[in-house]
Amino acid sequence: MELDLNVLRNLISMRRDEIEKIVKGSGYLAKTVVGVATFLVDNEGDVNLLTSKQRVVFDKFITPLLDMPHI
């Protein structure tokens, strides 16, 4: 899977409200999602470096946000 790092950076910096909404009531923290996204940006989007727990966060929260159309 190849990630668009610009979209990922935009998610971290400009779309935090969307992160807050998607994690609300899930038991996860928004800062956890931001941390995983930041880790991916720092590592050129290499999802193979994620731990199994980070991969769950990626699949459950980050992927849907990256797939969502945004303004």
C-alpha distances in whole Angstrom, upper triangle without the diagonal:
4,6,10,12,15,14,14,17,19,18,19,22,23,22,23,25,22,21,25,25,22,23,27,28,25,27,24,25,23,23,21,18,19,19,16,15,17,16,12,14,16,14,12,9,8,8,9,12,13,16,16,18,15,13,15,16,12,12,15,16,13,11,14,15,13,13,17,19,21,24
4,7,9,12,12,11,14,16,16,18,20,21,20,22,24,22,21,25,25,22,24,27,29,27,28,25,25,23,23,21,18,19,19,16,14,16,15,11,12,14,12,9,7,8,9,11,13,14,17,18,20,17,15,17,17,13,14,17,17,13,12,15,15,12,13,16,18,19,22
4,6,9,8,8,11,12,12,14,16,17,17,18,21,19,18,21,22,20,21,25,27,24,26,23,22,20,20,19,16,15,16,13,11,13,13,9,9,12,11,8,6,8,9,12,13,14,17,18,19,16,14,16,15,12,13,16,14,11,10,13,12,9,11,14,15,16,19
4,5,5,6,9,10,11,13,15,15,15,17,20,18,17,21,22,20,22,25,28,26,27,24,23,21,21,20,17,16,17,15,12,13,14,11,9,13,12,9,8,11,12,15,16,17,20,21,22,18,17,19,18,14,15,18,16,12,11,14,12,9,11,13,14,14,16
4,5,5,6,8,10,11,12,14,14,16,19,18,17,20,22,20,21,25,28,26,27,23,22,19,19,18,15,14,15,13,10,10,11,8,6,10,10,7,7,10,12,15,15,16,19,21,21,17,17,19,17,14,16,18,16,12,13,15,13,10,13,15,16,15,17
4,5,5,6,9,10,10,11,13,15,18,17,16,20,21,20,22,25,28,27,28,24,23,20,19,20,17,15,16,15,12,12,14,12,9,12,13,11,10,14,16,19,19,19,23,24,24,20,20,22,19,16,18,20,17,14,14,16,13,11,13,15,14,13,14
4,5,5,6,9,10,10,10,13,15,13,14,17,18,17,19,22,25,24,25,22,21,18,18,18,15,13,15,14,11,12,14,12,10,14,15,12,11,15,15,19,19,19,22,23,22,19,18,20,17,14,16,17,14,11,11,12,10,7,10,11,11,10,12
4,5,5,6,9,10,10,11,14,13,12,15,17,16,17,20,23,21,23,19,18,15,15,15,11,10,12,11,7,8,11,8,7,11,12,10,9,12,12,16,16,15,18,20,19,15,15,17,14,11,14,15,12,9,10,12,9,7,11,12,13,12,14
4,5,5,6,8,9,11,14,14,13,16,18,17,18,21,25,23,24,20,19,15,15,15,13,10,12,12,8,8,11,10,7,10,12,11,11,14,15,19,18,17,20,22,21,17,18,20,17,14,17,18,15,12,13,15,12,11,14,15,15,14,15
4,5,5,5,7,9,12,11,12,15,16,16,18,20,24,23,24,21,19,15,15,17,14,11,14,14,10,11,14,13,11,14,16,15,14,17,18,21,21,20,23,24,23,20,20,21,18,16,18,18,15,12,14,14,11,10,13,13,13,10,11
4,6,6,5,7,9,8,8,11,13,12,14,17,20,19,20,17,16,12,13,14,10,9,12,12,8,10,13,12,11,14,16,15,13,17,16,20,20,18,21,22,20,17,17,18,14,13,15,15,11,9,11,11,8,8,11,11,12,10,11
4,6,6,6,10,10,9,11,14,14,14,17,20,19,20,16,14,10,10,11,9,6,9,10,7,7,11,11,10,12,15,15,13,17,16,20,19,17,20,21,19,16,17,18,14,13,16,16,12,10,13,14,11,11,14,14,15,13,15
4,6,7,10,11,11,13,15,16,17,19,22,22,22,19,16,13,12,15,12,9,12,14,11,10,14,14,12,14,17,17,16,19,20,23,22,21,23,25,23,19,21,22,18,17,20,19,16,14,16,17,13,13,17,16,16,14,14
4,6,8,9,10,12,14,15,16,18,22,22,23,20,18,14,14,16,14,12,15,16,13,13,17,17,15,17,20,19,18,22,22,25,25,23,26,27,25,22,22,23,19,18,20,20,16,14,16,16,12,13,16,14,14,11,11
4,5,5,7,9,10,11,13,15,18,18,20,17,15,11,13,15,12,10,14,15,12,13,17,16,15,18,20,20,18,21,21,24,24,22,24,25,23,20,20,20,17,16,17,17,13,11,14,13,9,11,13,11,12,9,10
4,5,5,6,9,10,11,12,16,16,17,14,12,8,9,12,10,8,12,13,11,12,16,16,15,18,20,20,19,22,21,24,23,21,23,23,21,18,19,19,15,15,17,16,12,11,14,14,11,13,15,14,15,12,14
4,5,5,6,9,10,11,14,15,17,15,13,9,12,14,12,11,15,16,15,16,19,19,19,22,24,24,22,25,24,27,26,24,25,25,23,20,21,20,17,17,19,16,13,13,16,14,11,14,16,14,15,12,13
4,5,5,6,9,10,14,14,16,14,13,10,12,14,11,11,15,15,13,16,19,18,18,21,23,23,20,23,21,25,25,22,24,23,21,19,19,18,15,14,16,13,10,10,12,11,8,11,12,10,12,10,12
4,5,5,6,9,12,12,13,11,9,6,9,10,7,8,12,12,11,13,16,16,16,19,21,21,18,21,19,22,22,19,20,20,18,15,16,15,11,12,13,11,8,8,11,10,8,11,13,12,14,13,15
4,6,6,6,10,10,12,10,8,6,9,11,9,10,13,14,14,16,18,19,19,22,24,24,22,24,22,25,25,22,22,22,19,17,19,17,13,15,16,13,10,12,15,13,11,14,16,15,17,15,17
4,6,5,9,10,12,11,11,9,12,14,12,13,16,17,16,18,21,21,22,24,26,26,23,25,23,27,26,23,24,23,20,19,20,17,14,15,16,13,10,12,14,12,11,14,15,13,15,14,16
4,6,8,8,11,10,10,9,12,12,10,12,15,15,14,17,19,19,20,23,24,24,21,23,20,24,24,20,21,20,17,16,16,14,11,12,12,9,7,9,11,9,8,12,13,12,15,14,17
4,6,5,7,6,7,6,10,10,8,11,13,13,14,17,18,19,20,22,23,24,21,23,20,23,23,19,19,18,15,14,15,13,10,12,13,9,7,10,13,12,11,14,16,15,18,18,20
4,6,7,8,8,8,12,12,12,14,16,17,17,20,22,22,24,26,27,28,25,27,24,27,26,23,23,22,18,18,19,16,13,16,16,13,11,14,16,14,14,18,19,17,20,19,22
4,6,8,9,11,14,14,14,17,19,19,20,22,24,24,26,28,29,30,27,28,26,28,28,24,23,22,18,19,19,16,14,17,17,13,13,16,18,16,17,20,21,20,23,23,25
4,5,8,10,13,12,12,15,17,16,18,20,21,22,24,26,27,28,25,25,22,25,24,20,20,18,15,15,16,13,11,14,14,10,10,14,16,15,15,19,19,19,22,22,25
4,7,10,12,11,12,15,16,16,18,20,21,22,24,26,26,28,25,26,23,25,24,20,19,17,14,15,16,13,11,15,15,12,12,15,18,17,18,21,22,22,25,25,28
4,7,9,7,8,11,12,12,14,16,17,18,20,22,23,24,22,22,20,22,21,17,16,15,11,12,13,11,9,12,13,10,10,12,15,15,15,18,20,20,23,23,25
4,5,5,7,9,10,11,13,14,16,17,19,20,22,23,21,22,20,22,21,18,17,17,13,13,15,13,10,13,15,13,11,13,16,16,15,18,20,20,23,22,24
4,5,5,6,9,10,11,12,14,16,17,18,20,21,19,21,19,22,21,17,18,18,15,13,15,14,10,12,14,12,10,11,14,14,13,15,18,17,20,19,21
4,5,5,6,9,10,10,12,14,15,16,18,20,18,20,18,21,19,16,17,18,14,12,15,15,11,13,16,14,12,12,16,17,15,17,20,20,22,21,23
4,5,5,6,9,10,11,12,14,15,17,19,17,18,16,18,16,13,13,14,11,9,12,11,8,10,13,12,10,11,14,16,15,16,19,20,22,22,24
4,5,5,6,9,10,11,12,14,15,17,14,16,14,17,15,12,13,14,11,9,10,10,6,7,10,10,7,7,11,12,11,12,15,16,19,18,21
4,6,5,6,8,10,10,12,14,15,14,16,15,18,16,14,15,16,14,11,13,13,10,10,13,13,10,9,13,14,12,13,16,17,19,18,20
4,5,5,6,9,10,10,12,14,13,14,13,16,14,11,13,15,12,9,12,13,10,10,14,14,12,11,14,16,15,15,19,20,22,21,23
4,5,5,6,9,10,11,12,10,11,10,12,11,8,10,12,10,6,9,10,7,7,11,12,10,9,12,14,13,13,17,18,21,20,23
4,5,5,6,9,10,11,9,11,10,13,12,10,13,14,13,9,11,12,9,8,11,12,10,7,10,13,11,11,14,16,18,17,19
4,5,5,6,9,10,9,12,12,15,13,12,14,16,15,12,13,15,12,11,15,16,14,11,14,16,14,14,17,19,20,19,21
4,6,5,6,9,8,9,9,12,9,9,11,14,13,10,12,14,12,11,14,16,15,12,14,18,16,15,19,21,23,22,24
4,5,5,6,5,6,7,10,8,8,12,14,14,10,11,14,12,10,13,15,14,11,12,15,14,13,16,18,20,20,22
4,5,5,5,8,10,13,12,12,15,18,17,14,14,17,15,12,16,18,16,12,14,17,15,13,17,19,20,19,21
4,6,7,9,11,13,11,12,15,18,18,14,16,19,17,15,18,20,18,15,17,20,19,17,20,22,24,23,24
4,6,6,9,10,8,10,13,16,17,14,14,18,16,14,17,20,19,16,17,20,19,17,20,23,24,24,26
4,6,9,11,10,12,16,18,19,16,15,19,18,15,17,20,19,15,16,19,18,16,18,21,22,22,24
4,6,9,9,10,14,16,16,13,12,15,14,11,14,16,15,12,12,16,15,13,15,18,20,20,22
4,5,6,8,12,14,15,12,11,15,15,12,14,17,17,14,14,17,17,15,17,21,23,23,26
4,5,5,9,10,12,9,8,11,11,9,10,14,14,12,11,15,16,14,16,19,22,23,25
4,6,8,10,12,10,9,12,14,11,13,16,17,15,15,18,19,18,19,23,25,26,29
4,7,9,11,9,9,13,13,12,14,17,17,15,16,20,20,19,21,24,26,27,30
4,6,8,5,6,9,10,9,11,14,14,13,14,17,18,17,19,22,25,26,28
4,5,5,6,9,10,10,12,14,15,15,16,19,20,20,22,24,27,28,31
4,5,5,6,9,10,10,12,14,14,15,18,19,20,21,24,27,28,31
4,5,5,7,9,10,11,12,13,15,17,18,19,21,23,26,27,30
4,5,5,6,9,10,10,10,12,15,16,16,18,20,23,24,27
4,5,5,6,8,10,10,10,13,15,15,16,19,22,23,26
4,5,5,6,8,10,10,12,14,15,16,18,22,23,26
4,6,5,6,7,9,11,12,13,15,16,20,20,24
4,6,6,5,6,9,10,10,12,14,18,18,22
4,6,6,5,8,10,10,11,14,17,19,22
4,6,7,7,9,11,12,13,17,18,22
4,6,6,6,9,10,11,15,15,19
4,6,5,6,9,10,13,14,17
4,5,5,6,9,12,14,17
4,5,5,6,10,12,15
4,5,5,8,9,12
4,6,8,9,12
4,6,9,13
4,6,10
4,7
4
